[in-house]
């Protein structure tokens, strides 16, 4: 019996491992059926137009407009309009939000989910299509004056990889703040579907945070400090901060100038804890001592690297000291972390021990908490290691009374050009001759960062 595209993809989905989550499989199947229905409706519309002679060449009187990129995807919204829209005046489909190379994945939080995909013509190029006066007309090659093809687009079947990608893109939609996109120009793979994005820590079994009774706020007035919040001499939130120049506490962030809102060099170079104001402080929300708590303010892209799996980058340039994002995950006990580490030997580790205040508060190793970002967290989970990183992780506390649970935040340690991969040192140590020549333990994975001073191995 001949199977249509939906049945073929459904058959593939049914062959997935039994360990796959049933709800995910059902969602993929439903998505396949919906896309297949739209595809058939679009094909019927195109066939009808071709039979009526609606598809005409459009070479003469072509006015150069925006350059029409090659290799476009027709998005789900374009399929709907192609099938159901009434007469429209020059409504072009295949916009930049849905365009990409044929073997790439370039879409994200505010983009469209892919529907069916146009195949290449014999000349190796694809046509873009315009709907005008209820007619479908080819647009590609017009700017160069070449004869445009009147052939309708052909469509390749929706694959399981397409459906998995669409499901992951829906996950990206749930992330608050500026958009996070997924880009893959290497292959058709996607990050694990089982990874969940969360806004804050999820506390595991045996983990608890200090309550509000242990929190206190500063008494700074809202109009202090040129109406940007707290003052140096009065803010109680700096009582635990390390003294800066001239043995005086300094606020961690610049409040004016070209680096306004960025972390000061005193903190960048020292790794001192950042103590921000909290909900019990009298200062306003725009206080210069509130930054990380307001969340990520930059766009990010999760992209496939050539040899290191998935990575993270920002499409805009970053300033020295600019906040990137926090590291999220499940907070678990030290005992549970040891168990998970033992079970995942030979795999990537996403564990971060919250031990910044252990020595000062006498917290034993077995009583420490650990953040596990393997199965849930934020975009920074995809940051790779580098022996010469451009970002650094800092401790950020809003409650001096809780030394066991605090935020981990990434800042740029120097100016970073746009589209540069964001990296940090997994060990958080300076590269010296001793660290470079230190003999690694057996089974230690090799480092692939490619830095001039690479230590050659991770975890040494």
N, C-alpha and C positions, 0 to 999 in steps of 0.2 A: 504494500500500500504506500502510495506517495505521500510524504509528510510535507505540510507547509512550513514556513520559517518558524512560526511560533511553536509548532509541535516539535521541530528539530531541537530548538533551544531548550524547550521544556524537557525533552528527553535527556539532553546533556545535564540539565540541572538535577534531574532525578538520579543521575549517576554519581552525584557528589558524595563525599564521605558521609557516613551516617552520623558522624560527630558534628556535622554542620547544624547550626541553630535552625529549628523548624520555621520560626517566624521569618528569618532572613530568607530562607528558600521560598516561602510562600510569597513574600514581598517581591522577590525577583520574578517569580512566575506571573504574578499579577501585572507587574511592570511590562513584562514581555508581551502579554496579551494585549495590553492597552496600546503599546507602540506598534504592534503588528496591525491592529485595526486601523490606526492612523495611516500606516504605510499603504495599506490596501486602498483606503479611501483616496489618498493622494495620487496613487498610480491610476486609479479609475478616472480621476479628474483630468490628469495629464493625457491619458489615452483618448478621452472624449474630446479634449481640445485639439489634439493632433488630428482626429478624424474630421473635425469641423474646419480644419485648415486655420486654426487660431495661432499656431506657432509660426511666426514669420521672422525672416531675417531682418536685422536692424543695424545696418552699416551706415547708410546715408544719414546725414544730419546728426551724427552722434556728437554730443558735446562732452568734452573731457570733464570728468567730475573727480571724485576721489578715486585713487588707484584701486583696482579690483584685485585683491590678493588671490593667488592660486590656492587650491586645496581647501575648499570650504566645506564645513558640515552644515546640513540643513537642520535647524533646531526644532525641538518639539513645538514651540509656538509658531514657527514658520509652517509646519505641517498643518496645524489647525487652520491658519489663515488660508493656506493653499486650498484646503478642502471646503471651508465654509464661508470665507469672507465675501461680502458683496463687492461691487465694483470699487476699486481703489485707484487713486491717482499716483502712479509711480511709487508703489510701496515695494521696496527692495528687500529680498530675503537673503540670508547668509551674511548677517552683520558681523562686526568684529567680535562680538561676544560669543558667537558660535563658530568662529573660523579657527582653523588649525591646519597643520600639515597632516597628511593622511595617516601617518603613523604616530601622531602625537596626541597628547591629552592636555588641552589648555582651557580650563574652565574653572569655576569655583563659586564662591558664595553668592555673587550677584550675577553670575552667568546663567546660561540655559543648560538644561540636561540634554544630552545628545539624543536625537531621534534616529532616523535612518541616514545613511551616509552616501553621498554621491560617489560613483566610481569614476576613474579617469577615462578620458577619451583616448582614441588611438594615438593622438599627438602628445599624450603625456600630461595634458592640462585639463582643468575642469572648468565648466561654465558656471557662472552665477546667473540667477534667474530673477526677472522682474515681473511683477503682476501689474498691468496697466490696462484699463478699460476691459477688465475681465479676460485678458489675454496673457499668455505666458511667453516671454521673449528672452532669448539669450543675451547676456550683456558682456561676457568676457571677450577680449581682443578688440573691443571697439576703439579704445584709446589709441591703439597702434594702427588702426585702419584696416586690419586684416578681416577676411571673411569670417563671420561668426557662424558657429555650427547651429543647425536647427534641430539637432537630435535631442530628445528628452533625456534627463539624467537617468542613470541606472543605479540600482541600490544593492549594496551588499547586505547579507543577513546580519541581524543583531546577534552578537556573540555573548557568551557568558561573561567575558572580560568587560564588555560594554555595560552589562547589567550590574556587575560588581562595582565598576567605576561610578555608575549613576547612584548606587546606594551610598558609596562613600561621600560623594558630593552632597548628598542630603545631610550627612553627618556634619559636613563643613558649614552648612547653613545654620546650624544650631549654635555656632561659636559667636559670642557677643563681641561687639567692637568692629573695627575695620575688617574688610574682607580677607579671608584666607583662601588661596587658590591651590589647585592641584595641577602640576605641570609634569608631563612625562614625554620626552622626545626620544627615549631610549627603546622602550618596548610598550606592550599593552597592559602591564601589570598595574595594580593599585595597592596602597597600603592595606594592612589587615582590616577586614570588615568588623572584626570583633573589638577593635579599639574604640573606646567611647570618649568623647570630649566632655570635660567637666569644668565648671567655673571655679570651684573651690576644692580643697581637700575632701576626700571621703575618709572618714575615720573607721578603721577596721576594728575587729574584735580585740578588746583589751586596751583600746586607746581612748584617751579623754583629753579635752582641752580645759585649761583653767577658766572658770566662770567669770562673769562680769564683776563679781565681788573682789577679784584680784586686779582689776583694772582701775587706773586713775588717770585723769586728764589734766592738762595744764590750765592755768588761769589767765592766759594771754587774752587780751581784748581783740575783738574782730578788726578794729582799725589800727592795730599796732603795725609796725614795720611797713610804713607806706601803703597801708591797706592791703597787704599781702600776707597778713597773719602774724605769726609769733616773732618775738624779739630775742636776741642772743641772751641778754642778761636775765630774762624773766621766765623763759620756757622750761617747765619742769620735765618735758619729754627728753631733754638733752642731759638729764642728770646722770644717766648711765653711759653717755657717749664719750668716746676717747677725746682728750683735749687736743686741739689743733695747734696752729701757729700761736706763739706767745702764751701757750698753756691755757688757751680759752677754747671752750666748746664752740664748734661751728656747725651751722645747718648743712645738711648733706648736699643740697641742690642750689645751683645758681638761680637767682630770682630776677635777673636782668641781663641785657647784653646778648651777643650772638649765641651763647650757650644757655640761654634761659631754660630752666627746667632740667638741665643735665647735671649729672653727678660731678661734684668738685674733685679736683686732682688729688686732694688730701685723702679722700676715700678710695678713689680709683687705684692709687698706688699702695695703699696700706691694707686693704681688705677689712677695714673696720666695720662693725655692725652699724646698720642704718636704723635709727629709731625715729619712726614717723609718729605724728599726732594721731589720735584715735577718736572714737565717737563720743567720748566723755570730755574732750577738750572744748574750750570755749571759742577757739579760733574758727574762722569760716572754712567752707569747703575749698576755697581757692588759696588756702594757706600755703606758703612756700615749702612747708614741711609735709605736704601730702602729695605723693606722686604715684608710687607703686599701687597704693590702695585704690586708685581710680582706674586701674587696668591698662591694658595695651592700647596704644594710640597709633600704631603703624600697621600698614598692610604687610602680610607675609605670604610666602609661597612655599609649599611643600613640593619639592622637585626631585626627580630621579637623577642621581649622579652617575657618572660613567663607571665607577668601580667601588663605591662605598654605600650602595643602597640609596635610601632616601635622605635628603638633606633639607635645610631650611635657609631661605634668603629673603631679603626685603627689596621690593622693586624701586624704592626710593633711597637716596643716600642718607646715611646716619651720621650724626655728629658725635664727637668724643663725649662719652658720659651719658648718651641718650639711653633711656629705658627701652628695652625690647619687649620682654614678657616675663611672667613667672613660670616656675616649674610646678606642675600639679601632678597629682596621683593619689593613690590610696596610702594612707598613713597606717603602718603596721608596727607590731612589736619587733624588737630585735630577734627574739626567738623565731618568729614567723619569717623574718627576713633570711635568717640562716637556713631555714628549711627550704624556702624558695630558691635560694642561691645554690643549694646542694642539688635540687631537682633540675636546675637549668644549666648545669655545667656545660661549657662549650657554646652557650648561646650568649647573645648580647645582654648586658646588664643595665637596668634602668633604676637601680637602687641608690638612694642618697640618704646617708645617716644624718640625723639632726643632732649634731654633737657640738655645736658652736659654744654653748654655755655649760657643757658638761663639767669642765674643770672648775669653773668659778662657782658652780652650785653643787659640786660633789655628786654628780649623777653617775652611777656605775654603768659600765658598757651594756650590761644585760637589761638595764632599765631605759635605754635610749629608744626613741622611735625612729622609723625609717620610712622614707617616701618611695613607693614603688610606682613608676610611671609606665610600666610595660603594657598594661591593658586599658588604662584610663589616664587621662591627663589633658595637656594642652598641646599646641603646635610645637613648643620647645622640646617635646619628646623626640623630635626628628633632627635635632641639632647633632652634628657629628663632632668627633674629637679632633683637635689639632695641637701639635706640640708648640706651635706659634699661633695661638688663637687671636681672634679679633673681638671676642666677648669674654666677660668674666661673671661668675656667679657670686652674689652677695646675700648675706643674711639681712632680712628686713623684719623688724619687730614693732608691733603696735601695743604690746603689753609686756612691760618689764616684769610682771608677776608670773609669766609663763615661759620658762626656759626650755620647754620640751617641744612646743609647737610654734613655728614661725614660718615666714615666707622665704622662698628662695627666688631671687630675681636676677635676670641677666641684663647687663649694661654693656654698651660698646666701649671698649677701652682705647679706641682711637677712631678717627674718621673712617667710615666704611663706604666705598662707592656703591652705587645702586647695583642690584643683581649679583652681589658678592655673597658667597656662601657664609653663613653665620656659624662660627665654631667656638668651642671653649675647651679648656684642658680638663679632661676627665679626672685627673689627679690633682689639679690645682696647685702645681708646684712649678718653680722656676727651672728652666733647662740649664744644667751645668755640665761640666765634664764628668762629674760623678754620676749624675743621672743618666747621661748618654752611655757611659761605659758599664753601668750596673748590669749584672747578669740576670736575665729574666728567669722566672720560674718555668718549669716544664709545662708546656701546653699554653703558654701565654700567647695570645693572638698578635700577629704583626700589625704595626701601625701603617696606615696607608695615607697619612695626611699629606705627604710630599713636601713638608717644610724643610728648609735648609738645615735646621737644627733638630730634625726628627730624632726621637729616642729609639726608633725602629720597632719598638714593642709597646703595647698598651700595658698599663698596670705595673710599671717598674719605675 
